[in-house]
Amino acid sequence: MKTFLISATIALLFISSTLPQNSGAEFGQWCVADRQFPDGVVQAALDWACQNGADCSKIQPGQPCFVPNTVMDHASFVFNDFYQRKKHSGGTCDFHSAAVVTETDPSHGSCIFQNLP
């Protein structure tokens, strides 16, 4: 019986070590461009965010978030970057109403959207 319990414990430890670990990303909030707004409004908000502390380097050609090369996709990455950096010091996901909060991780391929607690 003792041998069985030891074997069962080892098997459970092995199985549990191969299960995916919860990164917390499944339960986060991200700030993305509201696709109901015209590109011009979203572009103006994107420009403002880039000038006020968002990391816009990752949406440049050759960088991980350049493709798809659309205003909405670039704005979503930048809005989220700004929101994650500023949310604990009063920053919001508004951008003149051109953005919304989502609980669906918008990351794609090598373009990873931050989700800070």
MARBA-3410 file (N, C-alpha, C, O; in Angstrom, 1 decimal):
117
0.8,-1.2,0.0,0.0,0.0,0.0,0.9,1.3,0.0,0.6,2.2,-0.7 ~ 1.9,1.2,0.8,2.8,2.4,0.9,3.5,2.6,-0.5,3.7,3.8,-0.9 ~ 3.9,1.6,-1.2,4.5,1.7,-2.5,3.5,2.3,-3.5,3.9,3.2,-4.3 ~ 2.3,1.9,-3.4,1.2,2.5,-4.3,1.1,4.0,-4.0,1.0,4.7,-5.0 ~ 1.0,4.4,-2.8,0.8,5.8,-2.4,2.0,6.6,-2.9,1.9,7.8,-3.5
3.2,6.1,-2.8,4.4,6.8,-3.3,4.4,6.9,-4.8,4.6,8.0,-5.3 ~ 4.0,5.8,-5.5,3.9,5.9,-6.9,2.8,6.8,-7.4,3.0,7.6,-8.4 ~ 1.7,6.8,-6.7,0.6,7.7,-7.1,1.0,9.2,-6.9,0.7,10.0,-7.7 ~ 1.7,9.5,-5.8,2.1,10.8,-5.5,3.1,11.3,-6.6,3.0,12.4,-7.1 ~ 4.0,10.5,-6.9,5.0,10.8,-8.0,4.3,11.1,-9.3,4.6,12.0,-10.0
3.3,10.2,-9.6,2.6,10.4,-10.9,1.8,11.7,-10.9,1.8,12.4,-11.9 ~ 1.2,12.0,-9.8,0.4,13.3,-9.7,1.4,14.5,-9.8,1.0,15.5,-10.5 ~ 2.5,14.4,-9.2,3.5,15.5,-9.3,4.0,15.7,-10.7,4.1,16.8,-11.2 ~ 4.2,14.6,-11.4,4.6,14.7,-12.8,3.5,15.3,-13.6,3.8,16.2,-14.5 ~ 2.3,14.8,-13.5,1.2,15.3,-14.3,1.0,16.8,-14.0,0.8,17.6,-15.0
1.0,17.2,-12.7,0.7,18.6,-12.4,1.8,19.5,-12.9,1.6,20.7,-13.2 ~ 3.0,19.0,-13.0,4.1,19.8,-13.5,4.1,20.1,-15.0,4.7,21.0,-15.6 ~ 3.3,19.2,-15.8,3.2,19.4,-17.2,1.9,20.2,-17.6,1.8,20.5,-18.8 ~ 1.1,20.6,-16.6,-0.1,21.4,-16.9,0.3,22.8,-17.1,1.3,23.3,-16.5 ~ -0.4,23.6,-18.0,0.0,25.0,-18.2,-0.3,25.8,-16.9,-1.3,25.5,-16.2
0.6,26.7,-16.6,0.5,27.5,-15.5,-0.3,28.7,-15.8,-0.2,29.3,-16.9 ~ -1.1,29.2,-14.9,-2.0,30.4,-15.1,-1.1,31.6,-15.0,-0.5,31.9,-13.9 ~ -1.0,32.4,-16.1,-0.1,33.6,-16.1,-0.8,34.8,-15.6,-0.2,35.8,-15.4 ~ -2.1,34.7,-15.4,-2.9,35.8,-14.9,-3.5,36.5,-16.1,-4.4,37.3,-16.0 ~ -3.0,36.2,-17.3,-3.5,36.9,-18.5,-5.0,36.6,-18.8,-5.7,37.4,-19.4
-5.4,35.5,-18.4,-6.8,35.1,-18.7,-7.8,35.9,-17.9,-9.0,36.0,-18.2 ~ -7.3,36.7,-16.9,-8.2,37.4,-16.0,-7.8,38.9,-15.9,-8.0,39.5,-14.9 ~ -7.4,39.4,-17.0,-6.9,40.8,-17.0,-7.9,41.7,-17.7,-9.0,41.3,-18.2 ~ -7.5,43.0,-17.8,-8.2,44.0,-18.6,-7.2,44.7,-19.5,-6.1,45.1,-19.1 ~ -7.6,44.9,-20.7,-6.8,45.5,-21.7,-7.6,46.7,-22.3,-8.8,46.7,-22.3
-6.9,47.7,-22.7,-7.5,48.9,-23.3,-7.2,48.8,-24.8,-6.1,48.8,-25.2 ~ -8.3,48.9,-25.6,-8.1,48.8,-27.1,-8.9,49.8,-27.8,-9.9,50.4,-27.2 ~ -8.6,50.1,-29.0,-9.3,51.1,-29.8,-10.7,50.6,-30.0,-11.0,49.4,-30.2 ~ -11.7,51.6,-30.0,-13.1,51.3,-30.2,-13.3,51.3,-31.7,-13.2,52.4,-32.3 ~ -13.6,50.2,-32.3,-13.7,50.1,-33.8,-14.9,50.8,-34.4,-15.0,50.9,-35.6
-15.7,51.4,-33.5,-16.9,52.2,-34.0,-16.5,53.6,-34.3,-17.2,54.4,-34.9 ~ -15.2,54.0,-33.9,-14.8,55.4,-34.2,-14.0,55.5,-35.5,-13.4,54.6,-35.9 ~ -14.2,56.7,-36.1,-13.4,56.9,-37.4,-11.9,56.8,-37.2,-11.4,57.2,-36.1 ~ -11.2,56.4,-38.2,-9.7,56.3,-38.1,-9.1,57.7,-37.7,-8.1,57.7,-37.0 ~ -9.6,58.8,-38.2,-9.1,60.1,-37.9,-9.1,60.4,-36.4,-8.1,60.9,-35.9
-10.2,60.1,-35.8,-10.3,60.3,-34.3,-9.4,59.4,-33.6,-8.7,59.9,-32.6 ~ -9.3,58.2,-34.0,-8.4,57.2,-33.3,-6.9,57.6,-33.5,-6.1,57.5,-32.6 ~ -6.6,58.0,-34.8,-5.2,58.5,-35.0,-4.8,59.7,-34.2,-3.7,59.7,-33.7 ~ -5.7,60.6,-34.0,-5.4,61.8,-33.1,-5.2,61.3,-31.7,-4.2,61.8,-31.0 ~ -5.9,60.4,-31.2,-5.7,59.8,-29.8,-4.4,59.0,-29.8,-3.7,59.1,-28.7
-4.1,58.3,-30.8,-2.9,57.6,-30.9,-1.7,58.5,-30.8,-0.7,58.3,-30.1 ~ -1.7,59.6,-31.6,-0.7,60.6,-31.6,-0.5,61.2,-30.2,0.6,61.3,-29.7 ~ -1.6,61.5,-29.5,-1.5,62.1,-28.2,-0.9,61.1,-27.2,0.0,61.5,-26.5 ~ -1.3,59.8,-27.3,-0.7,58.8,-26.4,0.8,58.7,-26.6,1.6,58.5,-25.7 ~ 1.2,58.7,-27.9,2.7,58.6,-28.2,3.5,59.7,-27.7,4.6,59.6,-27.3
2.8,60.9,-27.6,3.5,62.1,-27.2,3.5,62.2,-25.6,4.1,63.1,-25.1 ~ 2.7,61.4,-25.0,2.5,61.5,-23.5,2.9,60.3,-22.7,2.3,60.0,-21.7 ~ 3.8,59.5,-23.2,4.4,58.5,-22.4,4.2,57.0,-22.8,4.7,56.1,-22.2 ~ 3.3,56.8,-23.9,3.2,55.4,-24.3,4.4,55.0,-25.1,5.1,55.8,-25.7 ~ 4.7,53.7,-25.1,5.8,53.1,-25.9,5.3,52.8,-27.3,4.5,51.9,-27.5
5.6,53.7,-28.2,5.2,53.5,-29.6,6.2,52.9,-30.5,6.0,52.8,-31.7 ~ 7.3,52.4,-29.9,8.4,51.8,-30.7,8.0,50.5,-31.3,8.5,50.1,-32.4 ~ 7.1,49.8,-30.6,6.8,48.4,-31.1,5.8,48.4,-32.3,5.5,47.3,-32.8 ~ 5.2,49.6,-32.6,4.3,49.6,-33.8,5.1,50.2,-35.0,4.4,50.4,-36.1 ~ 6.4,50.3,-35.0,7.2,50.8,-36.1,7.5,49.6,-37.0,7.5,48.5,-36.6
7.8,49.9,-38.3,8.1,48.9,-39.3,9.2,48.0,-38.7,10.2,48.4,-38.2 ~ 9.0,46.7,-38.9,10.0,45.7,-38.4,9.9,45.3,-37.0,10.6,44.4,-36.5 ~ 9.0,45.9,-36.3,8.8,45.6,-34.8,7.6,44.7,-34.7,6.8,44.5,-35.6 ~ 7.5,44.0,-33.5,6.5,42.9,-33.3,5.0,43.3,-33.5,4.2,42.5,-33.8 ~ 4.7,44.6,-33.3,3.3,45.0,-33.4,3.0,45.9,-34.6,2.0,46.6,-34.6
3.9,45.9,-35.6,3.6,46.7,-36.8,2.5,46.1,-37.6,1.7,46.8,-38.2 ~ 2.5,44.8,-37.7,1.5,44.0,-38.5,0.4,43.5,-37.6,0.8,42.9,-36.6 ~ -0.8,43.7,-37.9,-1.4,44.4,-39.1,-1.2,45.9,-39.0,-1.3,46.5,-37.9 ~ -0.9,46.4,-40.1,-0.5,47.9,-40.2,-1.8,48.7,-40.4,-2.1,49.2,-41.5 ~ -2.6,48.8,-39.3,-3.8,49.6,-39.4,-3.8,50.6,-38.2,-3.2,50.3,-37.2
-4.5,51.6,-38.4,-4.7,52.6,-37.3,-5.3,51.9,-36.0,-4.8,52.2,-34.9 ~ -6.3,51.1,-36.2,-7.0,50.5,-35.1,-6.0,49.5,-34.3,-6.0,49.5,-33.1 ~ -5.3,48.8,-35.1,-4.4,47.8,-34.4,-3.2,48.5,-33.7,-2.9,48.2,-32.6 ~ -2.6,49.5,-34.4,-1.6,50.3,-33.7,-2.1,51.0,-32.5,-1.4,51.0,-31.5 ~ -3.3,51.6,-32.6,-3.8,52.4,-31.5,-4.1,51.4,-30.3,-3.9,51.8,-29.2
-4.6,50.3,-30.6,-4.9,49.3,-29.5,-3.7,49.0,-28.7,-3.7,49.0,-27.5 ~ -2.6,48.7,-29.4,-1.4,48.4,-28.7,-0.9,49.6,-27.8,-0.6,49.5,-26.7 ~ -0.9,50.8,-28.5,-0.4,52.0,-27.8,-1.4,52.4,-26.6,-0.9,52.8,-25.5 ~ -2.7,52.4,-26.9,-3.7,52.7,-25.8,-3.4,51.8,-24.6,-3.4,52.2,-23.5 ~ -3.3,50.5,-24.9,-3.1,49.5,-23.8,-1.8,49.8,-23.0,-1.7,49.8,-21.8
-0.7,50.1,-23.8,0.6,50.4,-23.1,0.4,51.6,-22.2,0.9,51.6,-21.1 ~ -0.2,52.7,-22.7,-0.4,53.9,-21.9,-1.3,53.5,-20.7,-1.0,53.9,-19.5 ~ -2.4,52.8,-20.9,-3.3,52.5,-19.8,-2.6,51.6,-18.7,-2.8,51.9,-17.5 ~ -1.9,50.6,-19.1,-1.2,49.8,-18.1,-0.2,50.6,-17.3,0.0,50.3,-16.1 ~ 0.5,51.5,-18.0,1.5,52.3,-17.3,0.9,53.3,-16.3,1.5,53.6,-15.2
-0.3,53.8,-16.6,-0.8,54.9,-15.9,-2.1,54.6,-15.0,-2.5,55.4,-14.3 ~ -2.6,53.4,-15.1,-3.9,53.1,-14.5,-3.8,53.2,-13.0,-4.8,53.5,-12.3 ~ -2.7,53.0,-12.3,-2.6,53.1,-10.9,-2.3,54.5,-10.4,-2.2,54.8,-9.2 ~ -2.1,55.4,-11.3,-1.9,56.8,-11.0,-2.9,57.7,-11.6,-2.7,58.9,-11.9 ~ -4.1,57.2,-11.8,-5.2,58.0,-12.3,-5.5,57.9,-13.8,-6.4,58.5,-14.3
-4.7,57.2,-14.6,-4.9,57.0,-16.0,-6.1,56.2,-16.3,-6.4,55.2,-15.6 ~ -6.8,56.5,-17.4,-8.0,55.8,-17.8,-7.9,55.3,-19.2,-6.9,55.6,-19.9 ~ -8.8,54.4,-19.5,-8.9,53.9,-20.9,-10.0,54.7,-21.6,-11.1,54.1,-21.7 ~ -9.8,55.9,-22.0,-10.8,56.7,-22.6,-10.4,57.3,-23.9,-11.0,57.0,-25.0 ~ -9.3,58.0,-23.9,-8.8,58.6,-25.2,-9.9,59.3,-26.0,-10.1,59.0,-27.2
-10.6,60.2,-25.3,-11.7,60.9,-25.9,-12.7,60.0,-26.5,-13.3,60.2,-27.5 ~ -13.0,58.9,-25.7,-14.0,57.9,-26.0,-13.6,57.0,-27.1,-14.5,56.2,-27.6 ~ -12.4,57.1,-27.6,-12.0,56.2,-28.8,-11.4,54.9,-28.3,-10.9,54.1,-29.2 ~ -11.5,54.6,-27.0,-11.0,53.3,-26.5,-12.0,52.6,-25.6,-12.8,53.3,-25.0 ~ -11.9,51.3,-25.4,-12.7,50.6,-24.5,-11.9,49.5,-23.8,-10.8,49.1,-24.3
-12.4,49.1,-22.6,-11.7,48.1,-21.9,-12.3,46.7,-22.3,-13.5,46.6,-22.5 ~ -11.4,45.8,-22.5,-11.8,44.4,-22.8,-11.2,43.4,-21.9,-10.1,43.7,-21.3 ~ -11.8,42.3,-21.7,-11.3,41.2,-20.9,-10.7,40.1,-21.7,-10.3,39.0,-21.2 ~ -10.7,40.3,-23.0,-10.1,39.4,-24.0,-8.7,39.9,-24.4,-8.6,41.0,-24.9 ~ -7.7,39.0,-24.1,-6.3,39.4,-24.4,-6.2,39.6,-25.9,-6.4,38.7,-26.7
-5.8,40.9,-26.3,-5.7,41.2,-27.8,-4.3,40.8,-28.3,-4.1,41.0,-29.5 ~ -3.4,40.2,-27.6,-2.1,39.8,-28.0,-2.2,38.9,-29.2,-3.2,38.1,-29.3 ~ -1.3,39.0,-30.2,-1.3,38.1,-31.3,0.1,37.9,-31.8,0.9,38.8,-31.9 ~ 0.4,36.7,-32.2,1.8,36.4,-32.6,2.8,36.8,-31.6,2.7,36.5,-30.4 ~ 3.8,37.6,-32.0,4.8,38.1,-31.1,4.5,39.5,-30.6,5.3,40.1,-29.9
3.3,40.0,-30.9,2.9,41.2,-30.3,2.1,41.0,-29.0,0.9,40.6,-29.0 ~ 2.8,41.2,-27.9,2.2,40.9,-26.6,1.8,42.2,-25.9,2.5,43.1,-25.7 ~ 0.5,42.2,-25.6,-0.1,43.3,-24.9,0.1,43.1,-23.4,-0.3,42.1,-22.9 ~ 0.7,44.1,-22.7,0.9,44.0,-21.3,-0.4,43.9,-20.5,-1.5,44.3,-21.0 ~ -0.4,43.2,-19.4,-1.5,43.1,-18.5,-0.9,43.2,-17.1,-0.6,42.2,-16.5
-0.8,44.4,-16.5,-0.2,44.6,-15.2,-1.3,44.6,-14.2,-2.4,45.1,-14.3 ~ -1.0,43.9,-13.0,-2.0,43.9,-11.9,-2.3,45.2,-11.4,-3.1,45.3,-10.4
END
